[in-house]
């Protein structure tokens, strides 16, 4: 490793860490979105079934 490589290493580590945290946050948001959509679909299915049973 050269001195130039060593100077860029801390910044690369910070960038890598930020990318990992960003990816985990994005995955968490996708799971939350999927859960919300699933709950909405479930609610409308229950409402539809309740209307059919009238």
N, C-alpha and C positions, 0 to 999 in steps of 0.2 A: 504494500500500500504506500503510495506516495504521499507527500505532505498535502498536495492539492486534494487528493482523495479524502484524507483525514479531515480537511476543513469542511468538506461537503457532507460528511457522514452525519453530524448532529442534525443538520437541516433535513436530510433525507429521512432520518429516524422520526423526526417530528412530523414530517409530511406523511410517512407511512402510518404512524400512530393516528393522525387525523383521518386518514383514509379508512383505516380499520374502524374507528369510532363512527365515522360517517356511514359506512356500510352497515354496521350493526344498528344504527339509528334508523336507516332506511328500511332494513328488514323488520324492525319493530313496528314502524309505521305501516308497512304493508300488511303485517299480521293484524294490526289494529283495524285497518281499513277492511280487510277480509272479514273480521269478526263483526264489524258494524253492518256490512252488507248481508252477512249471514243472518244476523238478528232481524234486520228489516225484512228479508225474505220470509223468515219464520213467522214474524208478526203478520204479514199480509196473507200467508198461507192459513194461519189460524183464523183471521178475519173472514177469509173466503169460505173456509169450512163452516164457520159459525153461520154465515149467511145461507149456505146450502141447507143447513139443518133446520132452518126456520120453516 
